[in-house]
Amino acid sequence: MNSDEIAETRVLAKKMLRKKQRSEILDQTYNRYSFHEDPRSLPSWFVEDESKHYFRHYNPTKEEIA
């Protein structure tokens, strides 16, 4: 792991110590489409729309990393 990855991990670990922030992070990882169905069996419009909204990642700011 490089220093940026270590810094991001530490930021997430610090946020996980607070109950409210931990709940927010965990809630963002769940969604109603988490069954991982085969994209070939789904309509193309649905697959395109899901690719825009499916993943919600936490991106720490530069101030947090510093």
N, C-alpha and C positions, 0 to 999 in steps of 0.2 A: 504494500500500500504506500502511495506517495503521501506527502504532507497534506495536500488538499483533501484527500480521502479521509485521512485521520482527523483533520479538523472538522469535516462534515459529520463524521461519526460522533465526535465529542459534542457537537452542537445538538444532534438528535438525542444523545444520551442525557444531556442536560435538560432538554425539554421533556423527556420521559420521566424525570423526577417529579414533576408537578402533575397532579391528578387531572386537572382540567386540560392541560396541553396534551397529556398522554391520551386522554379520551378523544380529543379532537383528531390526533394523528391516527389512532386506531379506527375511528369512525370513517375517516377518509379512505381507508383501505378496503372497506366493504362496499359492495353494491349489489343490486338485484340481478346483475348479469354475470355472476361469478361462477357459472357452471362450465365455462370453457367449451362451449359446443363447437363442433366442426364448422368453420366459416363457410365451407362449400355447401353446407345444407341450409344456410341462412340467406335471406334476400340481400342482394349487393348493397342496396341503399342502407340497410341496417348495419352491415359490416362497416361501411364508410362512416356512418354516424357514430358508431361505437368507438372507432379508432380515434375520433376527435375527443371523446369524453370519458373513455374507459379508465385511463390511468390518471390518478392525481398524486403527484409526487411532491414531497416537501423539498423546496430548494432554499437552503439557508442563504442569508444575505452575506455580503462581503464583510460587513461589520461583525456579524455573528462569528464568522470564520476567523476573523482577526482576533 
